[in-house]
Amino acid sequence: MSRINAQRLKRFAQHQLGLESYLRDAGDGRLRPQIAAATIVWALLIGQIARRSSYHGVEELLRSPARPQLAVSRGCGDDTLGYCTERLDAGKLRGAVAKAIRRAKRNKAFENSRWVGLALDGTGGGHVMRQRCGLCHPLRNAADDITGYLHHCAMVSIVGTGISLPVDVEPWGPCDCEYEAAQRLLRRVVEALGRRFADYVAGDGLYATAPFLNTATELGLYVVARLKDNLPHLYEAAQLYFRSRPPSHTFMHGADQIEL
């Protein structure tokens, strides 16, 4: 813990990443806060860096003798962390993340990458035993019994740059789906980062469909999607076309031999 110079790290986040305004005003939706949101947001960020990602872990960190070294003015409990986080303005967070990523590109953080990509996929979190909101999806066992509930999200990350940077998530409810959420998310991210920021979008076979390809083309992106048997005619045609042809390129990636 003593290796973390929190003051220097905070100055870097404020000035080099352009997060000063967000760290000062994160869009606190609480009515009568006793601990400033700026304190809580920085505590959560420093907790991630110190690998204390849970609220309990951050609370333990803030109540430890290391707190004065972390640039956190006071400690707080896990209930305060959760209450504040639930009421922060997600739009402000999205704007701050997009601003930091655009600045990173301007500062040539991706200079050695010929192509910058966006990767889409589904993810989940927030497992609970009882349904608590309209975004809770039931989890069922082999006997079709409900064993709990989970929140599903489509997530987009920046890839192809030597480092994977999560950018944004879009939840979907029981009457929605990953496919529709991913298209909403892709439009929002391209609008936030700019149409010339990324060159392509990558995804699994779920996105190898005409509506998604048209959406990506409209946004000025090439598409890299895994072709599977969800499109049987196209899959069969690709097999016939490429099966008898030798690979154009062969190279090693770690211990794996890649053929293209």
Backbone as JSON, one array per atom type, in Angstrom:
{
  "sequence": "MSRINAQRLKRFAQHQLGLESYLRDAGDGRLRPQIAAATIVWALLIGQIARRSSYHGVEELLRSPARPQLAVSRGCGDDTLGYCTERLDAGKLRGAVAKAIRRAKRNKAFENSRWVGLALDGTGGGHVMRQRCGLCHPLRNAADDITGYLHHCAMVSIVGTGISLPVDVEPWGPCDCEYEAAQRLLRRVVEALGRRFADYVAGDGLYATAPFLNTATELGLYVVARLKDNLPHLYEAAQLYFRSRPPSHTFMHGADQIEL",
  "N": [[0.81, -1.2, 0.0], [2.01, 1.2, 0.62], [3.35, 1.9, -1.65], [1.7, 3.28, -3.31], [1.33, 6.44, -4.48], [-0.86, 8.52, -3.74], [-1.55, 11.24, -3.96], [-0.06, 12.22, -6.17], [-1.14, 10.55, -8.1], [-3.78, 11.39, -8.08], [-3.51, 14.02, -9.01], [-2.6, 13.45, -11.58], [-4.88, 12.16, -12.66], [-6.68, 14.29, -12.56], [-5.55, 16.33, -14.18], [-3.98, 15.3, -16.41], [-5.68, 13.33, -17.44], [-7.97, 14.76, -17.57], [-10.06, 14.76, -15.68], [-10.8, 16.45, -13.68], [-13.1, 18.14, -13.34], [-15.12, 16.2, -13.17], [-14.38, 14.7, -10.9], [-14.74, 16.67, -9.06], [-17.47, 17.27, -9.26], [-19.6, 14.88, -9.47], [-22.24, 14.49, -10.04], [-24.15, 14.12, -7.86], [-26.97, 12.59, -6.58], [-28.14, 12.47, -4.1], [-30.25, 13.59, -1.38], [-29.64, 14.84, 1.15], [-26.64, 14.82, 1.62], [-24.05, 13.69, 3.76], [-21.42, 13.09, 3.48], [-19.24, 14.21, 1.07], [-19.75, 13.65, -2.44], [-17.49, 13.73, -4.04], [-15.44, 12.84, -2.37], [-16.23, 10.18, -1.98], [-16.26, 9.12, -4.6], [-13.54, 9.33, -5.3], [-12.51, 7.61, -3.35], [-13.57, 5.17, -4.2], [-12.26, 4.91, -6.67], [-9.53, 4.81, -5.9], [-9.7, 2.52, -4.45], [-10.12, 0.6, -6.45], [-7.62, 0.69, -7.7], [-6.05, -0.21, -5.63], [-6.9, -2.77, -5.59], [-9.22, -3.4, -4.2], [-12.12, -4.01, -4.78], [-14.76, -4.35, -3.92], [-17.49, -2.95, -1.97], [-17.22, -3.52, 0.73], [-14.49, -4.06, 0.82], [-13.41, -1.53, 0.16], [-14.37, -0.03, 2.32], [-12.98, -1.27, 4.44], [-10.4, -0.54, 3.69], [-10.52, 2.26, 3.97], [-10.86, 2.51, 6.66], [-8.5, 1.77, 7.67], [-5.03, 2.19, 8.81], [-3.82, 3.16, 6.52], [-5.33, 5.11, 5.27], [-4.77, 8.01, 5.44], [-2.71, 8.23, 3.57], [-3.93, 7.95, 1.14], [-5.2, 10.1, 0.04], [-7.8, 10.55, 0.86], [-10.25, 12.15, 2.63], [-11.87, 11.33, 4.78], [-13.22, 8.41, 6.44], [-15.74, 5.96, 5.5], [-18.73, 3.91, 5.56], [-19.72, 0.76, 4.02], [-22.41, 0.88, 3.33], [-22.88, 3.6, 2.88], [-21.25, 3.99, 0.65], [-22.58, 2.38, -1.24], [-25.14, 3.6, -1.28], [-24.58, 6.19, -2.23], [-23.43, 5.61, -4.74], [-25.57, 4.46, -6.14], [-27.05, 6.69, -6.7], [-25.64, 8.42, -8.27], [-25.1, 10.42, -11.2], [-25.35, 8.81, -14.14], [-24.93, 9.75, -16.71], [-23.05, 11.82, -16.45], [-20.82, 10.36, -15.68], [-20.41, 8.77, -17.96], [-19.79, 10.81, -19.79], [-17.39, 11.78, -18.67], [-15.68, 9.56, -18.89], [-15.58, 9.24, -21.69], [-14.38, 11.67, -22.39], [-11.85, 11.38, -21.18], [-10.84, 9.23, -22.66], [-10.8, 10.25, -25.28], [-8.93, 12.27, -24.91], [-6.72, 10.7, -24.28], [-6.22, 9.51, -26.76], [-5.59, 11.77, -28.3], [-3.24, 12.43, -27.03], [-1.62, 10.55, -28.05], [-1.7, 7.92, -27.06], [-2.47, 5.65, -28.36], [-0.74, 5.42, -30.42], [0.92, 3.48, -31.6], [-0.79, 1.72, -32.75], [-2.27, 0.58, -35.59], [-4.92, 0.14, -36.25], [-7.82, 0.99, -34.49], [-10.16, -0.53, -32.43], [-13.6, -1.36, -31.51], [-15.03, -3.49, -29.19], [-17.8, -5.55, -28.75], [-19.91, -7.17, -26.4], [-21.9, -9.39, -24.35], [-22.61, -9.16, -20.85], [-22.87, -9.62, -17.27], [-24.15, -8.97, -13.92], [-24.57, -8.17, -10.4], [-25.96, -10.17, -8.85], [-28.82, -11.38, -7.21], [-31.1, -12.77, -4.79], [-33.8, -12.27, -4.73], [-36.27, -10.7, -6.8], [-35.75, -7.34, -7.59], [-36.0, -5.13, -9.23], [-37.03, -3.81, -12.47], [-35.08, -4.66, -14.23], [-34.12, -7.1, -13.48], [-33.23, -10.34, -14.34], [-34.53, -13.61, -14.38], [-32.79, -16.47, -13.14], [-32.51, -19.81, -14.02], [-32.55, -23.29, -13.11], [-31.8, -26.71, -14.17], [-34.23, -27.92, -13.75], [-36.01, -25.96, -14.3], [-36.51, -24.24, -12.22], [-36.5, -21.12, -10.51], [-33.53, -19.75, -9.46], [-32.4, -17.42, -8.67], [-31.63, -13.96, -9.47], [-30.38, -11.83, -12.06], [-28.6, -9.05, -13.43], [-28.4, -8.1, -16.79], [-26.16, -6.86, -19.26], [-25.06, -5.11, -22.19], [-21.75, -4.59, -23.25], [-19.13, -2.38, -24.19], [-15.78, -2.17, -25.29], [-12.58, -0.64, -25.85], [-10.31, -1.97, -28.14], [-7.42, -3.63, -29.63], [-5.29, -2.0, -29.23], [-3.24, -2.7, -27.59], [-4.03, -2.51, -24.99], [-6.95, -3.16, -23.19], [-9.78, -1.2, -22.89], [-12.53, -0.66, -21.05], [-15.54, 1.02, -21.95], [-18.35, 1.66, -21.89], [-21.64, 0.62, -20.76], [-24.79, -0.96, -21.43], [-27.8, -1.68, -20.08], [-30.31, -4.31, -20.3], [-33.73, -5.18, -20.1], [-36.18, -7.77, -19.14], [-37.92, -7.8, -21.37], [-36.37, -6.99, -23.4], [-33.28, -7.33, -25.3], [-29.88, -8.54, -25.78], [-28.98, -7.97, -28.36], [-30.46, -5.73, -29.3], [-29.82, -3.9, -27.28], [-27.06, -3.68, -27.65], [-26.86, -2.35, -30.1], [-27.98, 0.15, -29.47], [-26.1, 0.94, -27.61], [-23.75, 1.03, -29.17], [-24.28, 3.14, -30.95], [-24.42, 5.28, -29.11], [-21.84, 5.33, -28.02], [-20.2, 5.82, -30.27], [-21.14, 8.35, -30.94], [-20.28, 9.74, -28.67], [-17.46, 9.43, -28.67], [-16.74, 10.17, -31.2], [-16.94, 9.94, -34.76], [-14.63, 9.31, -36.15], [-12.98, 8.09, -34.41], [-12.72, 5.25, -33.94], [-11.97, 2.35, -35.97], [-13.18, -0.11, -36.53], [-15.68, -2.51, -35.47], [-15.98, -5.25, -33.31], [-17.4, -8.47, -32.72], [-19.32, -11.36, -31.55], [-20.98, -14.19, -33.12], [-23.61, -13.37, -32.84], [-23.88, -10.83, -33.83], [-23.63, -10.97, -36.53], [-25.5, -10.12, -38.58], [-27.81, -8.63, -40.91], [-29.21, -6.17, -40.03], [-27.51, -5.24, -37.93], [-25.06, -5.0, -39.27], [-25.76, -2.99, -41.07], [-26.22, -0.9, -39.28], [-23.63, -0.52, -38.2], [-22.23, 0.17, -40.54], [-23.51, 2.54, -41.2], [-22.51, 4.07, -39.13], [-19.92, 4.34, -39.89], [-18.12, 2.23, -39.53], [-16.11, -0.7, -39.96], [-16.91, -4.21, -39.76], [-16.09, -6.93, -37.7], [-17.04, -10.03, -37.29], [-17.77, -13.14, -35.84], [-18.49, -15.87, -37.83], [-21.01, -18.18, -37.61], [-23.07, -21.16, -37.31], [-25.5, -19.92, -37.06], [-26.24, -18.51, -39.23], [-26.91, -20.35, -41.57], [-26.79, -20.7, -44.44], [-24.97, -18.76, -45.39], [-22.78, -19.5, -43.86], [-22.26, -22.09, -44.85], [-21.61, -21.44, -47.5], [-19.27, -19.98, -47.1], [-17.62, -21.95, -46.02], [-17.36, -23.69, -48.23], [-16.04, -21.99, -49.98], [-13.61, -21.26, -48.75], [-12.45, -23.58, -47.72], [-10.86, -25.18, -49.41], [-8.71, -23.57, -49.95], [-5.38, -22.51, -49.38], [-4.02, -20.97, -46.39], [-3.66, -17.39, -46.35], [-1.95, -16.03, -44.69], [0.26, -16.98, -42.08], [1.09, -17.1, -38.7], [2.67, -16.86, -35.46], [1.15, -16.49, -32.31], [1.97, -16.04, -29.26], [1.81, -19.19, -27.88], [0.2, -20.15, -29.86], [-0.62, -21.05, -33.2], [-1.63, -19.1, -35.83], [-3.81, -18.97, -38.55], [-4.73, -17.26, -41.43]],
  "CA": [[0.0, 0.0, 0.0], [2.87, 2.37, 0.71], [3.88, 2.22, -2.98], [0.74, 4.13, -4.01], [1.42, 7.87, -4.19], [-2.22, 8.9, -4.11], [-1.62, 12.65, -4.34], [0.41, 12.33, -7.55], [-2.1, 9.86, -8.93], [-4.95, 12.25, -8.19], [-3.16, 15.13, -9.91], [-2.56, 12.89, -12.93], [-6.27, 11.96, -13.09], [-7.34, 15.58, -12.72], [-4.99, 17.2, -15.21], [-3.59, 14.57, -17.61], [-6.85, 12.64, -17.99], [-9.07, 15.72, -17.69], [-11.17, 14.34, -14.82], [-10.93, 17.36, -12.53], [-14.49, 18.58, -13.16], [-15.94, 15.07, -12.73], [-14.04, 14.39, -9.52], [-15.29, 17.73, -8.22], [-18.93, 17.2, -9.32], [-19.94, 13.63, -10.15], [-23.69, 14.39, -10.22], [-24.7, 13.46, -6.68], [-28.42, 12.68, -6.51], [-28.64, 12.35, -2.72], [-30.94, 14.79, -0.92], [-28.91, 15.49, 2.24], [-25.41, 14.05, 1.81], [-23.16, 14.07, 4.86], [-20.06, 12.95, 2.95], [-19.26, 14.7, -0.31], [-19.59, 12.62, -3.48], [-16.11, 13.76, -4.51], [-14.67, 11.97, -1.47], [-16.62, 8.79, -2.2], [-15.81, 8.7, -5.93], [-12.1, 9.1, -5.26], [-12.28, 6.42, -2.55], [-13.85, 4.01, -5.05], [-11.19, 4.81, -7.67], [-8.31, 4.36, -5.26], [-9.95, 1.14, -4.07], [-9.85, -0.23, -7.63], [-6.17, 0.62, -7.91], [-5.51, -1.04, -4.55], [-7.52, -4.09, -5.75], [-10.31, -3.56, -3.23], [-13.19, -3.63, -5.68], [-16.07, -4.41, -3.28], [-17.74, -1.89, -0.99], [-16.62, -3.95, 2.01], [-13.05, -3.88, 0.71], [-13.1, -0.09, 0.24], [-14.61, 0.38, 3.71], [-11.84, -1.75, 5.23], [-9.25, 0.28, 3.33], [-10.69, 3.61, 4.51], [-10.79, 2.46, 8.12], [-7.17, 1.28, 8.02], [-4.04, 3.26, 8.97], [-3.33, 3.64, 5.21], [-6.21, 6.12, 4.69], [-4.16, 9.33, 5.22], [-1.83, 8.2, 2.4], [-4.73, 7.71, -0.06], [-5.84, 11.36, -0.34], [-9.22, 10.47, 1.21], [-10.33, 12.99, 3.83], [-12.53, 10.65, 5.89], [-13.71, 7.08, 6.15], [-17.19, 5.77, 5.42], [-19.13, 2.52, 5.54], [-20.12, 0.21, 2.72], [-23.77, 1.32, 3.01], [-22.75, 4.94, 2.3], [-20.7, 3.82, -0.7], [-23.64, 1.87, -2.1], [-26.22, 4.59, -1.39], [-24.11, 7.27, -3.1], [-23.22, 5.09, -6.1], [-26.88, 4.26, -6.77], [-27.67, 7.97, -7.02], [-24.78, 9.24, -9.11], [-25.59, 10.64, -12.56], [-24.6, 7.96, -15.08], [-24.56, 10.55, -17.87], [-21.8, 12.52, -16.16], [-19.74, 9.37, -15.7], [-20.15, 8.44, -19.37], [-19.1, 11.93, -20.4], [-16.02, 11.86, -18.15], [-14.91, 8.46, -19.48], [-15.35, 9.56, -23.11], [-13.42, 12.77, -22.44], [-10.53, 10.85, -20.86], [-10.38, 8.38, -23.75], [-10.46, 11.13, -26.41], [-7.67, 12.93, -24.58], [-5.65, 9.7, -24.4], [-5.87, 9.36, -28.18], [-4.89, 12.99, -28.72], [-1.89, 12.37, -26.45], [-0.93, 9.48, -28.78], [-1.63, 6.67, -26.3], [-2.69, 4.54, -29.29], [0.08, 5.78, -31.59], [1.52, 2.3, -32.22], [-1.87, 0.85, -33.24], [-2.75, 1.01, -36.9], [-6.38, 0.1, -36.22], [-8.46, 1.05, -33.17], [-11.43, -1.23, -32.53], [-14.57, -1.43, -30.43], [-15.49, -4.86, -29.02], [-19.11, -5.67, -28.11], [-20.25, -8.48, -25.86], [-22.84, -9.36, -23.24], [-22.06, -9.46, -19.54], [-23.89, -9.59, -16.23], [-23.68, -8.7, -12.56], [-25.62, -7.82, -9.45], [-26.78, -11.34, -8.54], [-29.65, -11.29, -6.0], [-31.99, -13.92, -4.61], [-35.18, -11.84, -4.97], [-36.39, -9.67, -7.83], [-35.78, -6.02, -6.97], [-36.29, -4.06, -10.18], [-37.46, -4.29, -13.77], [-33.95, -5.18, -15.0], [-33.72, -8.4, -12.94], [-33.53, -11.5, -15.17], [-34.52, -14.84, -13.57], [-31.86, -17.55, -13.44], [-33.22, -21.08, -13.83], [-31.75, -24.51, -13.13], [-32.24, -27.71, -15.14], [-35.64, -28.23, -13.5], [-36.73, -24.73, -14.61], [-36.78, -23.49, -11.0], [-35.76, -19.86, -10.41], [-32.52, -19.83, -8.4], [-31.92, -16.08, -8.37], [-31.84, -12.96, -10.51], [-29.13, -11.22, -12.51], [-28.72, -7.94, -14.37], [-27.65, -8.31, -18.02], [-25.73, -5.63, -19.94], [-24.12, -5.13, -23.31], [-20.59, -3.78, -22.88], [-18.21, -2.07, -25.28], [-14.42, -1.84, -24.86], [-11.61, -0.32, -26.9], [-9.37, -3.07, -28.31], [-6.49, -3.49, -30.73], [-4.33, -0.95, -28.9], [-2.31, -3.19, -26.59], [-4.69, -2.46, -23.71], [-8.4, -3.16, -23.32], [-10.36, -0.12, -22.08], [-14.0, -0.62, -21.01], [-16.03, 2.36, -22.22], [-19.73, 1.92, -21.49], [-22.54, -0.53, -20.7], [-26.2, -0.68, -21.66], [-28.59, -2.8, -19.56], [-31.58, -4.62, -20.97], [-34.69, -5.83, -19.23], [-36.72, -9.04, -19.62], [-38.58, -7.66, -22.67], [-35.35, -6.48, -24.33], [-32.29, -8.36, -25.6], [-28.52, -8.05, -25.99], [-28.83, -7.49, -29.73], [-30.97, -4.36, -29.39], [-29.04, -3.07, -26.36], [-25.74, -3.45, -28.24], [-26.96, -1.32, -31.14], [-28.15, 1.43, -28.77], [-24.81, 1.26, -26.99], [-22.77, 1.38, -30.2], [-24.6, 4.49, -31.41], [-24.08, 6.25, -28.08], [-20.38, 5.41, -27.87], [-19.64, 6.49, -31.45], [-21.48, 9.76, -30.81], [-19.47, 10.32, -27.6], [-16.04, 9.42, -29.01], [-16.53, 10.74, -32.52], [-17.01, 8.93, -35.83], [-13.31, 8.97, -36.66], [-12.15, 7.55, -33.32], [-12.47, 3.82, -34.14], [-12.01, 1.87, -37.36], [-14.01, -1.3, -36.7], [-16.34, -3.07, -34.3], [-15.85, -6.71, -33.3], [-18.39, -9.16, -31.89], [-19.48, -12.78, -31.86], [-21.92, -14.5, -34.19], [-24.89, -12.7, -32.63], [-23.91, -9.57, -34.57], [-23.44, -11.22, -37.97], [-26.82, -9.99, -39.18], [-27.93, -7.45, -41.76], [-29.5, -4.92, -39.32], [-26.34, -4.76, -37.2], [-24.08, -4.57, -40.27], [-26.2, -1.7, -41.6], [-25.98, 0.1, -38.23], [-22.19, -0.25, -38.14], [-21.85, 0.88, -41.77], [-24.03, 3.9, -41.05], [-21.63, 4.77, -38.19], [-18.58, 4.44, -40.47], [-17.26, 1.19, -38.95], [-16.06, -2.06, -40.48], [-17.39, -5.19, -38.79], [-15.43, -8.23, -37.58], [-17.98, -10.86, -36.54], [-17.57, -14.57, -36.04], [-19.56, -16.51, -38.59], [-21.34, -19.5, -37.06], [-24.2, -21.78, -38.01], [-26.75, -19.17, -36.93], [-26.55, -18.13, -40.61], [-26.44, -21.61, -42.19], [-26.48, -20.6, -45.88], [-23.72, -18.01, -45.52], [-21.74, -20.33, -43.25], [-21.95, -23.16, -45.8], [-20.93, -20.85, -48.65], [-17.91, -19.62, -46.68], [-16.87, -23.2, -45.9], [-17.04, -24.17, -49.57], [-15.13, -21.07, -50.65], [-12.3, -21.16, -48.11], [-11.92, -24.85, -47.24], [-9.83, -25.73, -50.31], [-7.67, -22.57, -50.2], [-4.37, -22.41, -48.32], [-4.08, -19.68, -45.68], [-2.86, -16.3, -46.92], [-0.92, -15.65, -43.7], [0.41, -17.86, -40.92], [2.03, -16.51, -37.74], [2.54, -17.34, -34.08], [0.72, -15.55, -31.28], [2.26, -16.83, -28.07], [1.98, -20.61, -28.22], [-0.81, -20.52, -30.85], [-0.39, -20.78, -34.6], [-2.81, -18.46, -36.4], [-3.91, -19.02, -40.0], [-5.73, -16.35, -42.0]],
  "C": [[0.86, 1.26, 0.0], [3.44, 2.77, -0.65], [2.94, 3.13, -3.76], [0.92, 5.57, -3.56], [0.11, 8.49, -4.66], [-2.32, 10.35, -4.56], [-1.17, 12.85, -5.78], [-0.57, 11.68, -8.51], [-3.34, 10.72, -9.14], [-4.69, 13.43, -9.11], [-3.11, 14.66, -11.36], [-3.98, 12.71, -13.47], [-6.95, 13.29, -13.37], [-6.85, 16.31, -13.96], [-4.63, 16.45, -16.5], [-4.78, 13.87, -18.26], [-8.07, 13.57, -18.09], [-10.27, 15.4, -16.82], [-11.42, 15.29, -13.66], [-12.38, 17.76, -12.28], [-15.37, 17.43, -12.68], [-15.64, 14.71, -11.27], [-14.56, 15.45, -8.55], [-16.81, 17.64, -8.15], [-19.33, 15.99, -10.14], [-21.44, 13.46, -10.35], [-24.36, 13.65, -9.09], [-26.2, 13.68, -6.61], [-28.98, 12.53, -5.11], [-29.25, 13.67, -2.26], [-30.15, 15.54, 0.14], [-27.61, 14.72, 2.51], [-24.58, 14.6, 2.97], [-21.7, 13.94, 4.46], [-20.11, 13.31, 1.48], [-19.04, 13.56, -1.3], [-18.17, 12.58, -4.01], [-15.22, 12.85, -3.68], [-14.96, 10.51, -1.77], [-16.13, 8.29, -3.56], [-14.31, 8.44, -5.94], [-11.77, 7.86, -4.43], [-12.53, 5.15, -3.37], [-12.75, 3.81, -6.1], [-9.9, 4.28, -7.05], [-8.46, 2.92, -4.78], [-9.72, 0.18, -5.23], [-8.36, -0.4, -7.85], [-5.52, -0.27, -6.86], [-6.11, -2.45, -4.55], [-8.48, -4.41, -4.61], [-11.59, -3.13, -3.95], [-14.58, -3.64, -5.03], [-16.24, -3.25, -2.31], [-17.13, -2.25, 0.36], [-15.1, -3.75, 1.98], [-12.63, -2.42, 0.8], [-13.3, 0.42, 1.66], [-13.44, -0.04, 4.61], [-10.6, -0.91, 4.96], [-9.33, 1.67, 3.98], [-10.64, 3.64, 6.03], [-9.42, 1.97, 8.61], [-6.21, 2.45, 8.23], [-3.53, 3.83, 7.65], [-4.16, 4.79, 4.68], [-5.55, 7.48, 4.5], [-3.25, 9.39, 3.98], [-2.6, 8.13, 1.08], [-5.47, 8.95, -0.54], [-7.35, 11.31, -0.15], [-9.39, 11.14, 2.57], [-10.97, 12.28, 5.01], [-13.0, 9.27, 5.46], [-15.22, 7.05, 6.04], [-17.49, 4.29, 5.31], [-19.57, 2.06, 4.16], [-21.53, 0.63, 2.34], [-23.76, 2.72, 2.39], [-22.23, 4.86, 0.87], [-21.79, 3.36, -1.67], [-24.74, 2.89, -2.33], [-25.82, 5.72, -2.35], [-23.99, 6.79, -4.54], [-24.54, 4.92, -6.84], [-27.47, 5.57, -7.28], [-26.76, 8.91, -7.8], [-25.34, 9.32, -10.53], [-24.74, 9.84, -13.54], [-24.16, 8.74, -16.31], [-23.26, 11.3, -17.66], [-20.62, 11.57, -16.19], [-19.39, 8.99, -17.14], [-19.39, 9.57, -20.06], [-17.65, 12.04, -19.96], [-15.14, 10.77, -18.75], [-14.6, 8.77, -20.94], [-14.32, 10.67, -23.25], [-12.01, 12.28, -22.18], [-9.97, 10.02, -22.01], [-10.01, 9.22, -24.98], [-9.13, 11.84, -26.15], [-6.5, 11.95, -24.7], [-5.25, 9.51, -25.85], [-5.15, 10.58, -28.7], [-3.45, 13.01, -28.2], [-1.09, 11.19, -26.98], [-0.72, 8.22, -27.95], [-1.81, 5.46, -27.21], [-1.83, 4.7, -30.54], [0.62, 4.56, -32.32], [0.47, 1.33, -32.76], [-2.39, 1.39, -34.56], [-4.27, 1.11, -36.92], [-6.86, 0.15, -34.77], [-9.85, 0.44, -33.3], [-12.32, -1.06, -31.32], [-15.08, -2.87, -30.36], [-16.79, -4.87, -28.23], [-19.31, -7.07, -27.57], [-21.26, -8.29, -24.73], [-22.14, -9.72, -21.95], [-23.18, -9.36, -18.51], [-23.29, -9.32, -14.88], [-24.86, -8.41, -11.66], [-26.54, -8.98, -9.12], [-27.51, -11.15, -7.21], [-30.57, -12.5, -5.96], [-33.45, -13.56, -4.86], [-35.2, -10.72, -6.0], [-36.57, -8.31, -7.17], [-36.09, -4.89, -7.93], [-36.66, -4.68, -11.52], [-36.35, -4.85, -14.64], [-33.49, -6.55, -14.52], [-34.17, -9.52, -13.88], [-33.51, -12.75, -14.3], [-33.47, -15.83, -14.07], [-32.54, -18.87, -13.1], [-32.25, -22.25, -13.89], [-32.33, -25.49, -14.14], [-33.71, -28.07, -14.98], [-36.55, -27.03, -13.74], [-37.17, -23.97, -13.36], [-35.93, -22.23, -10.98], [-34.82, -19.93, -9.21], [-31.96, -18.46, -8.0], [-32.19, -15.16, -9.55], [-30.51, -12.26, -10.82], [-29.45, -10.05, -13.44], [-27.83, -8.23, -15.58], [-27.34, -6.97, -18.67], [-24.97, -5.98, -21.21], [-22.98, -4.18, -22.96], [-19.71, -3.57, -24.09], [-16.86, -1.65, -24.69], [-13.6, -1.44, -26.08], [-10.57, -1.43, -26.95], [-8.44, -2.76, -29.47], [-5.41, -2.47, -30.46], [-3.28, -1.4, -27.9], [-2.88, -3.17, -25.2], [-6.19, -2.4, -23.96], [-9.0, -2.14, -22.36], [-11.88, -0.21, -22.11], [-14.5, 0.82, -21.13], [-17.42, 2.59, -21.64], [-20.5, 0.6, -21.44], [-23.96, -0.06, -20.95], [-27.01, -1.87, -21.14], [-29.8, -3.1, -20.44], [-32.44, -5.44, -20.02], [-35.24, -7.11, -19.83], [-37.38, -8.96, -20.98], [-37.63, -7.12, -23.74], [-34.37, -7.61, -24.61], [-30.93, -7.71, -25.82], [-28.36, -7.41, -27.36], [-29.28, -6.04, -29.87], [-30.17, -3.43, -28.48], [-27.68, -2.73, -26.96], [-25.8, -2.37, -29.32], [-27.18, 0.06, -30.53], [-26.81, 1.89, -28.2], [-23.8, 1.72, -28.04], [-23.03, 2.8, -30.72], [-24.17, 5.54, -30.39], [-22.57, 6.43, -27.95], [-19.75, 6.12, -29.05], [-19.94, 7.98, -31.4], [-20.59, 10.44, -29.77], [-18.0, 10.43, -27.98], [-15.74, 10.09, -30.34], [-16.45, 9.65, -33.58], [-15.64, 8.51, -36.34], [-12.42, 8.36, -35.58], [-11.76, 6.1, -33.6], [-12.61, 3.46, -35.61], [-12.98, 0.71, -37.56], [-14.68, -1.65, -35.38], [-16.3, -4.58, -34.41], [-16.89, -7.31, -32.35], [-18.49, -10.62, -32.28], [-20.56, -12.97, -32.92], [-23.27, -13.83, -34.05], [-25.02, -11.46, -33.52], [-23.7, -9.75, -36.07], [-24.79, -11.24, -38.67], [-26.9, -8.68, -39.96], [-28.25, -6.17, -40.97], [-28.28, -4.37, -38.57], [-25.27, -4.27, -38.18], [-24.45, -3.21, -40.85], [-25.97, -0.59, -40.57], [-24.51, 0.49, -38.17], [-21.72, 0.53, -39.36], [-22.3, 2.33, -41.71], [-23.13, 4.73, -40.13], [-20.19, 4.84, -38.69], [-17.61, 3.39, -39.96], [-17.28, -0.07, -39.8], [-16.51, -3.01, -39.37], [-16.55, -6.45, -38.86], [-16.34, -9.07, -36.69], [-17.73, -12.32, -36.85], [-18.77, -15.18, -36.74], [-19.78, -17.91, -38.05], [-22.57, -20.03, -37.8], [-25.53, -21.1, -37.7], [-27.18, -18.58, -38.27], [-26.12, -19.29, -41.5], [-26.05, -21.47, -43.65], [-25.16, -19.86, -46.09], [-22.55, -18.81, -44.96], [-21.31, -21.44, -44.21], [-21.2, -22.61, -47.02], [-19.49, -20.48, -48.3], [-17.05, -20.87, -46.56], [-16.43, -23.7, -47.27], [-15.98, -23.3, -50.23], [-13.71, -21.15, -50.08], [-11.66, -22.5, -47.77], [-10.77, -25.36, -48.08], [-8.68, -24.76, -50.55], [-6.65, -22.59, -49.07], [-4.47, -21.06, -47.63], [-3.18, -18.65, -46.35], [-1.71, -15.91, -46.0], [-0.93, -16.67, -42.57], [1.44, -17.22, -39.99], [1.74, -17.07, -36.35], [2.08, -16.19, -33.19], [0.85, -16.28, -29.94], [2.55, -18.26, -28.48], [1.03, -21.06, -29.32], [-0.36, -20.17, -32.26], [-1.68, -20.27, -35.23], [-2.72, -18.54, -37.92], [-5.02, -18.11, -40.44], [-5.91, -16.64, -43.48]]
}
